[in-house]
Amino acid sequence: MLFLHEVHQVKGAAEEEFEAAFRDEWMPVLGKSEDARLLWYCHHAHGSGPAYNVVTITALRDGAAWEDLARRIQRGDLQAWARRVDELRHDLTGKLLFGVSWSPMGELDLASVPVDGASHELSIYMEDTGWPHAAIDDYVEFWGKGYYEPMKERAAGLLDIQAVFQVAFGTGHRKEAILMQKIVSDRALLHLLTHDTDPEHRRPGQFMHDALAYRDRWESKLLRTSSWSPLY
């Protein structure tokens, strides 16, 4: 399975029209087959990043499903839609991702992903992207053993790690991996934003210390799901 990760720099005055194009057209069109589904439609949480930036993640069954969708956009039934959407944004950057072997999402059942646009509560995700100086395989393995497994053992905390991705060969940075993590405690998030890292968490044996052996370049984004985002 492949995941198409896109960052859209939307024109401010076209924000609602752009969202409607994904909610009322892109999502239902993908829902007509079992080859692809829109998973997340997220805004940068206000005050936490560039204005009018939208992040979408679309799941594709395999490479053939990606090629079919790409050709439909280039010269098929989705060409007019793509042309119109291009006029609603300043720019778009995209990349294809694979789920890592231990990603909690596993092999997603695409047929189970909603396409009805039903409204629900909003949620906040922390999207962490890391660019390791170590081998990407070693970094992903460390993430699993040094971050995901300890997080899973804790009954409560700040984050629920829902998916972990690695950039597919030839579609972006070679050494890049992404965590999609739902915020489950607003109080813990507020503490994180308003306090320095506790000294005990910077000691050997702690993730924040040991991770420096693999990377010291990483980025966190706070993303807010739309009220109709299939996953939230």
Wavefront OBJ file of the C-alpha trace (Angstrom):
o trace
v 0.000 0.000 0.000
v 1.144 3.536 -0.819
v 0.225 6.818 0.836
v 0.179 10.111 -1.048
v 1.160 12.949 1.315
v 0.392 16.438 -0.022
v 0.902 19.909 1.416
v -1.323 22.483 -0.267
v -0.600 26.208 -0.059
v -4.175 27.389 -0.513
v -5.204 30.882 -1.604
v -6.828 32.466 1.427
v -9.959 33.667 -0.343
v -10.463 30.194 -1.836
v -10.120 28.217 1.398
v -13.748 27.069 1.586
v -13.992 26.305 -2.132
v -10.791 24.268 -1.948
v -12.071 22.231 0.981
v -15.378 21.637 -0.787
v -13.525 20.293 -3.831
v -11.955 17.570 -1.678
v -15.037 16.869 0.447
v -17.669 16.882 -2.314
v -15.655 15.592 -5.276
v -12.265 14.003 -4.522
v -13.410 11.877 -1.580
v -16.604 10.544 -3.255
v -14.823 9.836 -6.549
v -12.197 7.748 -4.764
v -14.995 5.976 -2.903
v -16.397 4.531 -6.141
v -13.666 1.876 -6.220
v -11.606 -0.018 -3.654
v -8.269 1.228 -5.008
v -7.915 4.512 -3.101
v -9.309 6.517 -0.200
v -8.756 9.963 1.243
v -7.681 9.392 4.855
v -6.933 12.785 6.426
v -7.810 16.361 5.552
v -6.016 18.653 8.011
v -5.362 22.353 8.513
v -2.341 23.747 10.274
v -3.666 24.576 13.737
v -3.993 28.357 13.991
v -0.813 29.969 15.253
v 1.342 26.885 14.704
v 2.470 27.238 11.095
v 1.902 28.858 7.692
v -1.552 30.281 7.076
v -3.936 28.442 4.745
v -1.790 25.321 4.568
v -3.672 22.048 4.202
v -2.231 18.548 4.578
v -3.978 15.619 2.927
v -3.046 11.935 3.007
v -4.571 9.578 0.435
v -4.146 5.799 0.589
v -3.533 3.846 -2.637
v -3.817 0.092 -2.858
v -0.603 -0.318 -4.865
v 1.545 1.183 -7.601
v -1.002 0.367 -10.273
v -3.670 2.305 -8.359
v -1.320 5.291 -8.148
v -0.592 5.144 -11.889
v -4.292 4.922 -12.709
v -5.082 7.938 -10.533
v -2.150 9.917 -11.936
v -3.264 9.260 -15.524
v -6.852 10.223 -14.710
v -5.572 13.545 -13.385
v -3.215 14.111 -16.301
v -5.641 13.434 -19.168
v -8.691 11.568 -17.884
v -11.917 12.199 -16.005
v -10.156 14.064 -13.156
v -8.234 16.460 -15.398
v -10.827 19.258 -15.164
v -11.044 18.849 -11.379
v -7.263 19.037 -10.982
v -7.047 22.072 -13.266
v -9.694 23.911 -11.215
v -8.107 22.967 -7.885
v -4.718 24.218 -9.116
v -6.283 27.658 -9.481
v -7.322 27.600 -5.804
v -3.800 27.226 -4.414
v -0.395 28.845 -4.772
v 1.597 25.620 -4.741
v 1.574 21.926 -3.921
v 4.289 19.549 -2.758
v 3.697 15.825 -2.621
v 5.486 12.570 -1.908
v 4.659 8.885 -1.811
v 5.085 6.996 1.444
v 5.191 3.393 2.597
v 4.032 2.375 6.044
v 6.965 0.977 8.041
v 6.774 -2.699 9.003
v 5.600 -1.989 12.561
v 3.223 0.897 11.803
v 0.068 0.605 13.947
v -2.039 1.234 10.829
v -0.855 -2.022 9.285
v -2.595 -3.130 6.090
v -5.511 -0.719 5.997
v -8.888 -2.021 4.835
v -9.739 0.684 2.308
v -13.379 -0.366 2.106
v -13.771 0.498 5.801
v -12.706 4.146 5.346
v -15.746 6.473 5.358
v -16.565 8.477 2.240
v -19.860 10.039 3.363
v -18.411 13.281 4.766
v -20.235 12.839 8.077
v -19.484 15.527 10.668
v -17.592 14.689 13.851
v -15.563 16.377 16.556
v -12.275 18.006 15.594
v -8.972 16.573 16.706
v -5.347 17.656 16.735
v -2.483 15.609 15.333
v 1.215 16.079 15.874
v 2.958 15.206 12.631
v 6.642 14.594 13.362
v 9.060 14.403 10.438
v 12.665 13.340 10.977
v 15.696 13.518 8.704
v 18.326 11.201 10.219
v 22.072 11.381 9.740
v 22.137 7.645 10.520
v 20.901 5.013 8.068
v 17.160 5.375 7.544
v 16.590 1.696 8.423
v 18.392 2.115 11.737
v 16.396 5.264 12.484
v 13.060 3.582 11.803
v 14.066 0.609 13.967
v 15.062 2.959 16.789
v 11.734 4.766 16.504
v 9.970 1.446 16.962
v 11.980 0.189 19.925
v 12.901 3.470 21.580
v 9.730 5.501 21.012
v 6.682 3.545 19.861
v 6.988 0.530 22.169
v 7.551 2.582 25.360
v 4.690 4.890 24.331
v 2.398 1.908 23.811
v 3.221 0.536 27.261
v 2.043 3.719 28.946
v -1.700 3.620 29.551
v -2.101 7.380 29.212
v -0.023 10.191 27.850
v 0.136 12.922 25.257
v -0.011 10.968 21.995
v -1.656 8.031 20.257
v 0.687 6.957 17.428
v -1.632 5.917 14.599
v 0.647 5.590 11.564
v 4.364 5.668 10.772
v 5.635 6.270 7.242
v 8.879 6.227 5.285
v 9.367 8.068 1.997
v 9.121 5.721 -0.981
v 12.253 5.457 -3.104
v 12.593 8.228 -5.675
v 9.670 10.378 -4.491
v 11.285 12.740 -1.986
v 14.048 12.835 0.592
v 15.739 9.445 0.800
v 16.204 9.640 4.564
v 12.864 10.868 5.901
v 10.229 9.295 8.130
v 6.911 10.591 9.480
v 4.839 9.928 12.600
v 1.087 10.655 12.582
v 0.146 11.032 16.258
v -3.231 12.039 17.628
v -3.189 14.367 20.635
v -5.127 12.635 23.398
v -4.432 15.068 26.245
v -4.873 18.803 25.798
v -3.342 19.372 29.240
v -0.206 17.411 28.317
v 0.083 19.352 25.043
v -0.158 22.655 26.899
v 2.586 21.510 29.280
v 4.773 20.531 26.327
v 4.307 23.939 24.699
v 4.924 25.996 27.821
v 7.777 24.109 29.514
v 11.313 23.079 28.692
v 12.076 19.379 28.382
v 12.487 17.973 31.893
v 16.187 17.359 32.709
v 15.547 13.692 33.489
v 14.309 13.192 29.918
v 17.652 14.414 28.541
v 19.726 11.734 30.259
v 21.233 8.605 28.617
v 18.628 5.913 28.255
v 15.864 8.450 27.547
v 14.472 8.947 24.050
v 15.330 12.651 23.713
v 18.970 11.862 24.518
v 19.395 8.597 22.639
v 17.657 9.881 19.495
v 20.550 12.293 18.918
v 22.660 9.312 17.845
v 20.317 9.019 14.844
v 19.047 12.519 14.094
v 19.168 16.115 15.227
v 16.939 17.510 12.455
v 13.227 17.043 12.939
v 10.014 19.052 12.714
v 6.683 18.913 14.524
v 3.477 20.262 13.008
v 0.167 20.622 14.818
v -2.590 19.695 12.382
v -6.325 20.058 13.031
v -8.654 17.698 11.207
v -11.645 19.049 9.330
v -15.102 18.167 10.666
v -15.538 15.638 7.839
v -12.033 14.156 7.574
v -12.474 10.380 7.184
v -9.859 9.694 9.877
v -9.715 11.944 12.943
l 1 2 3 4 5 6 7 8 9 10 11 12 13 14 15 16 17 18 19 20 21 22 23 24 25 26 27 28 29 30 31 32 33 34 35 36 37 38 39 40 41 42 43 44 45 46 47 48 49 50 51 52 53 54 55 56 57 58 59 60 61 62 63 64 65 66 67 68 69 70 71 72 73 74 75 76 77 78 79 80 81 82 83 84 85 86 87 88 89 90 91 92 93 94 95 96 97 98 99 100 101 102 103 104 105 106 107 108 109 110 111 112 113 114 115 116 117 118 119 120 121 122 123 124 125 126 127 128 129 130 131 132 133 134 135 136 137 138 139 140 141 142 143 144 145 146 147 148 149 150 151 152 153 154 155 156 157 158 159 160 161 162 163 164 165 166 167 168 169 170 171 172 173 174 175 176 177 178 179 180 181 182 183 184 185 186 187 188 189 190 191 192 193 194 195 196 197 198 199 200 201 202 203 204 205 206 207 208 209 210 211 212 213 214 215 216 217 218 219 220 221 222 223 224 225 226 227 228 229 230 231 232
